[in-house]
């Protein structure tokens, strides 16, 4: 700010000095011009009586004059010229200053002399005998005087600019000093310029607002950290519980067989239970690994163009057998539409949506998968006629291991990670997830890829 004020003051000072210099030089030039004309007039007044008395002979006696003297007859004939031979000079009746002198008694003019080949000032006076006496002075002489004065004037201007720079620096420091010393919290009346008082008040309000926003952000950060810690604890507890349950079953069945408490004919049944629990454990571990990979962005797969309709049709084909057991009708509708994504992740997302729609459906229910385009983009919609999700649980069903009905989920073999995989996978693929569900009516989940 100090530099800007300094530059502004210095520029204004320099501009004023330059304008003053130009005006001064203009006035000085005019003054020197007038002085030279007055000098010519005075010399003619001094010479006129002698010329009227003695004529050309008087002019011939003159010595040491730096002026050009010309005597012209009333018809324009040059009678005498101290710079050149009068007999060789042309008639001067057409000269501006001669014409003016013959008419009014005196005349002046400025032009380049054809005889002297330089800019010249002329002053002519009509004598009592009708002849015209003319004096001429070179403008070079005037320019010499002017140039001699120009150097000291420029030196003075340079000195004034240096002084202006010094005082501009001091002034800018003085102007900025109260602002630099300013503390918004301790502003008192008279401490600052009246003109910037509203600005100070605004800065104070903004500072207070920013402080409140920072405190609020810190509070939200603490709440977020607390929530993350709570989720971490819940996740750890859920993983421990989910892993412990099948491991306990496997251990218990194996121990009974090991101790010989099982009849030979019952061993296949116990082995089947061990196999079921181990498969449940494998599915759970695989789901946890998938979630971790999506969280860490550690998916090493390349993106490609994928037809949603074809992939959804293929997924429904894999679920045909589980659907048949519950007499659930699987349908796919809509149109072919391509998105750019990772095939393995998209398959996992669609499979979990359709698998949940089958698992949590009713006997003789329906699952409809629709691929369509609208103004929002490309959509994949999975709708079922199942048990639905109560409204109070809908915000949490995408959390890891969250179950609306834990006993029902265990009965159908769910791990509680399906919708969490859908959420993270959709985010990885750049799709938005929407949930619309009504208890005892069914659930609709929509994935939307925004139009480019």
C-alpha positions in Angstrom: 0.0 0.0 0.0 2.9 2.4 0.8 4.4 1.8 -2.6 1.2 2.4 -4.4 0.6 5.7 -2.5 4.2 6.7 -3.2 3.9 6.0 -6.9 0.6 7.9 -7.1 2.0 11.0 -5.3 5.2 10.8 -7.4 3.3 10.5 -10.7 1.0 13.4 -9.8 4.0 15.5 -8.8 5.9 14.6 -12.0 2.9 15.3 -14.1 2.4 18.7 -12.5 6.1 19.5 -12.9 6.1 18.5 -16.5 3.0 20.6 -17.2 4.6 23.5 -15.4 7.8 23.1 -17.4 5.9 23.1 -20.7 3.9 26.1 -19.7 7.0 27.9 -18.4 8.9 27.2 -21.6 6.0 28.3 -23.7 5.8 31.6 -21.8 9.5 32.0 -21.9 9.6 31.4 -25.6 7.0 34.0 -26.2 8.7 36.4 -23.8 12.1 36.1 -25.6 10.3 36.6 -29.0 8.6 39.7 -27.7 11.9 41.0 -26.3 13.7 40.4 -29.6 10.9 42.3 -31.5 11.1 45.1 -28.9 14.9 45.2 -29.4 14.5 45.5 -33.1 11.9 48.3 -32.6 14.2 50.2 -30.3 17.2 50.0 -32.7 15.0 51.2 -35.6 13.8 54.1 -33.5 17.5 54.9 -32.8 18.6 54.6 -36.5 15.6 56.3 -38.1 16.7 60.0 -37.5 20.1 59.3 -39.0 18.8 57.6 -42.0 16.2 60.3 -42.7 19.0 62.9 -42.4 21.9 61.2 -44.3 20.2 58.3 -46.2 22.3 55.3 -47.3 25.6 57.1 -46.3 24.5 56.9 -42.7 23.9 53.2 -42.8 27.3 52.6 -44.5 29.1 54.2 -41.5 27.5 51.7 -39.1 29.9 49.0 -37.7 29.7 46.1 -35.3 26.0 45.4 -35.6 24.6 41.8 -35.4 21.4 42.8 -37.1 20.6 42.8 -40.8 19.7 46.3 -41.9 17.7 46.9 -45.1 16.5 50.2 -46.6 13.7 49.9 -49.1 12.3 52.6 -51.3 8.5 53.2 -51.4 8.3 51.2 -54.7 10.0 48.2 -53.2 13.4 48.7 -54.6 16.2 47.7 -52.2 18.4 50.8 -51.6 20.7 49.2 -49.1 21.4 45.9 -47.3 24.4 45.3 -45.0 24.4 41.5 -45.7 24.3 41.4 -49.5 24.6 43.6 -52.6 21.4 45.7 -52.9 21.5 45.7 -56.7 21.2 41.9 -56.8 18.2 41.8 -54.5 14.7 41.5 -55.9 11.9 44.0 -55.3 10.6 43.8 -51.7 7.2 45.4 -52.2 5.6 42.0 -51.7 7.3 41.4 -48.4 4.7 41.1 -45.6 6.4 43.5 -43.2 7.1 46.0 -46.0 3.5 46.1 -47.2 2.3 46.5 -43.6 4.8 49.3 -42.9 3.8 51.2 -46.0 0.2 51.0 -45.0 0.2 51.5 -41.3 3.7 52.9 -40.5 5.2 49.7 -39.1 5.2 45.9 -39.8 6.5 42.7 -38.4 6.9 39.2 -39.8 8.7 35.9 -39.1 9.9 33.6 -41.9 12.9 31.8 -43.3 15.2 34.3 -45.1 16.1 33.3 -48.7 19.2 35.5 -48.4 20.4 34.3 -45.0 18.9 30.8 -45.3 17.8 30.8 -41.6 14.6 31.6 -39.6 14.4 35.4 -39.2 12.3 37.9 -37.4 11.6 41.2 -39.3 10.6 44.6 -38.0 10.0 47.5 -40.6 9.2 51.1 -40.0 8.1 53.7 -42.6 10.3 56.9 -42.5 9.0 60.4 -43.1 10.3 60.4 -46.7 8.2 57.3 -47.5 11.1 54.9 -47.4 11.0 51.8 -45.2 13.8 50.9 -42.8 13.9 47.2 -41.9 15.8 45.3 -39.2 16.1 41.5 -39.1 17.3 39.3 -36.3 18.0 35.6 -36.5 15.7 33.3 -34.5 18.8 31.1 -34.0 20.0 33.7 -31.5 16.7 33.5 -29.7 16.9 29.7 -29.7 20.4 29.9 -28.3 19.2 32.1 -25.5 16.3 29.7 -25.0 18.6 26.6 -25.0 20.9 28.3 -22.4 17.9 28.8 -20.1 16.6 25.3 -20.8 19.5 23.5 -19.1 19.1 25.2 -15.7 15.3 24.8 -15.9 15.7 21.1 -16.5 18.2 20.8 -13.6 15.8 22.6 -11.3 12.9 20.3 -12.5 15.1 17.2 -11.8 15.9 18.5 -8.3 12.2 19.1 -7.8 11.3 15.6 -8.9 13.9 14.2 -6.4 12.4 16.3 -3.7 9.0 15.3 -4.7 10.1 11.6 -4.5 11.5 12.2 -1.0 8.4 14.0 0.3 6.1 11.4 -1.5 7.8 8.6 0.4 7.5 10.5 3.7 3.9 11.3 3.0 3.0 7.8 2.0 4.6 6.5 5.2 2.7 9.0 7.3 -0.6 8.1 5.5 -0.1 4.3 6.0 1.3 4.5 9.5 -2.1 4.7 11.4 -3.4 1.8 9.3 -0.3 -0.3 10.0 -0.6 0.3 13.7 -4.3 -0.6 13.5 -5.6 -3.4 15.7 -9.2 -4.2 14.7 -10.0 -5.3 18.2 -8.7 -2.2 19.9 -10.0 0.5 17.5 -11.0 3.7 19.3 -12.5 6.8 18.0 -9.8 9.1 16.6 -7.3 6.3 16.2 -7.9 5.9 12.5 -9.1 8.1 9.6 -12.8 8.8 9.7 -13.1 7.7 6.0 -11.9 4.1 6.7 -13.9 3.6 9.9 -16.7 1.6 8.0 -14.0 -0.6 6.5 -12.6 -1.3 9.9 -16.0 -2.2 11.2 -16.6 -4.5 8.2 -13.2 -6.2 8.8 -14.1 -6.7 12.4 -17.4 -8.3 11.5 -15.6 -10.5 9.0 -13.0 -11.5 11.5 -15.7 -12.4 14.0 -17.5 -14.4 11.3 -14.4 -16.2 10.3 -13.5 -17.0 13.9 -17.0 -18.5 14.4 -16.7 -20.5 11.2 -13.3 -21.9 12.3 -14.7 -22.8 15.7 -17.7 -24.5 14.0 -15.4 -26.3 11.6 -13.3 -27.5 14.5 -16.4 -28.7 16.4 -17.6 -30.5 13.3 -14.2 -32.0 12.8 -14.2 -33.3 16.4 -17.7 -34.7 15.9 -16.5 -36.3 12.6 -13.5 -37.8 14.3 -15.7 -39.1 17.1 -18.1 -40.6 14.6 -15.2 -42.2 12.7 -13.9 -43.7 16.0 -17.3 -44.9 16.8 -17.7 -46.5 13.4 -14.3 -48.0 13.7 -15.2 -49.6 17.0 -18.5 -50.8 15.6 -16.8 -52.2 12.6 -14.2 -54.0 14.7 -16.9 -55.4 17.0 -19.1 -56.5 14.0 -16.2 -58.1 12.2 -15.2 -59.9 15.4 -18.8 -61.1 16.0 -19.4 -62.1 12.4 -16.1 -64.1 12.2 -16.6 -65.6 15.7 -20.0 -67.1 15.0 -19.1 -69.4 12.1 -15.7 -70.2 13.6 -17.5 -71.2 16.9 -19.9 -73.5 14.9 -17.1 -75.0 12.9 -15.0 -75.6 16.1 -18.0 -77.1 18.0 -19.0 -79.5 15.2 -15.3 -80.6 14.7 -14.8 -81.1 18.4 -17.9 -83.3 18.7 -16.7 -85.4 15.8 -13.1 -85.6 17.2 -14.4 -86.8 20.6 -16.4 -89.6 19.0 -19.8 -88.4 20.1 -21.2 -88.6 16.6 -22.6 -91.8 15.1 -21.0 -92.8 11.8 -24.2 -92.3 9.9 -24.5 -88.7 11.3 -21.0 -87.6 10.3 -22.0 -86.4 6.8 -24.7 -84.1 8.4 -22.1 -82.6 10.7 -19.6 -82.2 7.9 -22.3 -80.4 5.8 -22.8 -78.0 8.7 -19.0 -77.4 8.9 -19.0 -76.8 5.1 -21.9 -74.3 5.3 -20.3 -72.3 8.0 -16.9 -72.3 6.3 -18.5 -71.1 3.1 -20.3 -68.3 5.1 -16.9 -67.4 6.5 -15.2 -67.3 3.1 -18.0 -65.0 1.7 -17.7 -62.7 4.7 -13.9 -62.4 4.3 -14.2 -61.8 0.6 -16.7 -59.0 1.2 -14.5 -57.4 3.8 -11.5 -57.5 1.3 -13.7 -55.9 -1.4 -14.7 -53.1 0.9 -11.1 -52.5 1.9 -10.0 -52.3 -1.7 -12.7 -49.8 -2.6 -11.9 -47.7 0.4 -8.2 -47.6 -0.4 -8.6 -47.2 -4.2 -6.5 -50.2 -4.7 -8.5 -51.7 -7.6 -5.9 -52.6 -10.3 -8.4 -53.0 -13.1 -8.7 -51.0 -16.3 -11.8 -49.1 -17.3 -13.8 -50.0 -20.4 -17.1 -49.5 -22.2 -19.7 -51.8 -20.6 -23.3 -52.4 -21.7 -25.5 -52.2 -18.6 -28.3 -54.2 -20.2 -26.1 -57.1 -21.1 -24.4 -57.2 -17.7 -27.7 -57.0 -15.8 -29.1 -59.8 -18.0 -26.1 -62.0 -17.3 -26.3 -61.3 -13.5 -30.0 -62.3 -13.5 -29.1 -65.5 -15.3 -26.8 -66.4 -12.4 -29.6 -65.8 -9.9 -32.1 -67.8 -11.7 -31.7 -70.9 -9.5 -32.1 -69.1 -6.1 -35.1 -67.2 -7.6 -36.7 -70.4 -8.8 -36.6 -71.9 -5.2 -38.8 -69.0 -4.0 -40.8 -68.9 -7.3 -39.6 -65.3 -7.9 -40.2 -63.9 -11.4 -37.0 -62.1 -12.8 -37.5 -59.5 -15.5 -35.2 -57.2 -17.4 -36.6 -54.2 -19.3 -35.4 -51.1 -21.1 -32.7 -50.4 -23.6 -29.0 -51.0 -24.2 -26.8 -48.3 -22.7 -23.1 -48.1 -22.2 -21.1 -46.6 -19.4 -17.3 -46.5 -18.9 -16.2 -48.4 -15.8 -14.5 -51.4 -14.3 -16.3 -54.6 -15.3 -15.6 -56.6 -12.1 -16.8 -53.8 -9.8 -19.9 -53.1 -11.8 -20.7 -56.8 -11.8 -20.3 -56.9 -8.0 -22.6 -53.9 -7.6 -25.4 -55.2 -9.9 -25.1 -58.7 -8.4 -25.5 -57.4 -4.8 -28.5 -55.3 -5.7 -30.2 -58.2 -7.5 -29.1 -60.8 -4.9 -30.7 -58.6 -2.1 -33.8 -58.2 -4.2 -34.1 -62.0 -4.4 -33.1 -62.8 -0.8 -35.4 -60.3 0.8 -38.4 -60.9 -1.5 -41.5 -62.8 -0.8 -42.6 -66.2 -2.2 -44.1 -65.7 -5.7 -42.6 -62.2 -5.8 -41.0 -60.2 -8.7 -37.7 -58.6 -9.4 -37.5 -56.1 -12.3 -34.3 -54.6 -13.6 -34.7 -51.6 -15.9 -32.0 -49.8 -18.0 -33.0 -46.4 -19.3 -31.9 -42.9 -20.3 -33.5 -39.7 -19.2 -32.5 -36.0 -18.8 -30.4 -36.9 -15.8 -28.3 -39.5 -17.6 -28.2 -43.3 -17.7 -30.0 -45.2 -15.0 -30.0 -48.8 -13.7 -33.1 -49.5 -11.6 -33.6 -52.6 -9.5 -37.1 -53.0 -8.0 -38.5 -55.8 -5.9 -41.8 -56.7 -4.2 -40.1 -57.8 -0.9 -40.4 -56.9 2.7 -39.2 -53.3 2.3 -37.1 -51.2 4.7 -38.7 -49.0 7.4 -38.0 -45.3 7.0 -36.0 -45.0 10.2 -33.5 -47.5 8.9 -33.1 -46.3 5.4 -30.2 -43.8 6.2 -28.1 -46.6 7.7 -28.6 -49.6 5.5 -25.5 -48.7 3.4 -23.3 -48.9 6.6 -21.1 -52.0 7.0 -22.7 -54.9 8.9 -25.9 -52.9 9.5 -29.0 -55.1 9.5 -32.6 -54.0 9.9 -33.6 -57.5 11.2 -30.6 -59.4 12.4 -32.4 -62.7 12.9 -34.0 -62.6 9.4 -30.6 -61.6 7.8 -28.9 -64.6 9.4 -31.6 -66.9 8.4 -31.1 -66.0 4.7 -27.3 -65.9 5.0 -26.6 -62.2 4.6 -23.2 -60.7 5.8 -24.5 -57.1 6.2 -22.0 -55.9 3.6 -23.9 -56.1 0.4 -25.3 -52.6 0.3 -22.0 -51.2 1.6 -20.3 -52.7 -1.4 -23.0 -51.2 -3.6 -22.4 -47.8 -2.1 -18.6 -47.8 -2.4 -18.6 -49.5 -5.8 -21.1 -46.9 -7.2 -18.9 -44.1 -5.9 -15.9 -45.7 -7.6 -17.8 -46.0 -10.8 -19.1 -42.4 -10.6 -22.8 -43.3 -10.1 -25.2 -41.8 -7.6 -27.3 -44.2 -5.5 -31.0 -43.5 -4.6 -33.2 -45.6 -2.3 -37.0 -45.7 -2.2 -38.5 -48.4 0.0 -41.9 -49.0 1.7 -42.4 -51.8 4.3 -44.4 -54.7 3.0 -44.5 -53.2 -0.5 -41.0 -53.4 -1.8 -37.7 -51.6 -2.5 -36.4 -49.6 -5.5 -32.7 -48.8 -5.8 -31.5 -46.6 -8.6 -28.0 -46.0 -9.9 -27.5 -42.9 -12.1 -24.6 -42.0 -14.3 -24.9 -38.3 -15.0 -25.0 -37.2 -18.7 -21.7 -35.8 -20.0 
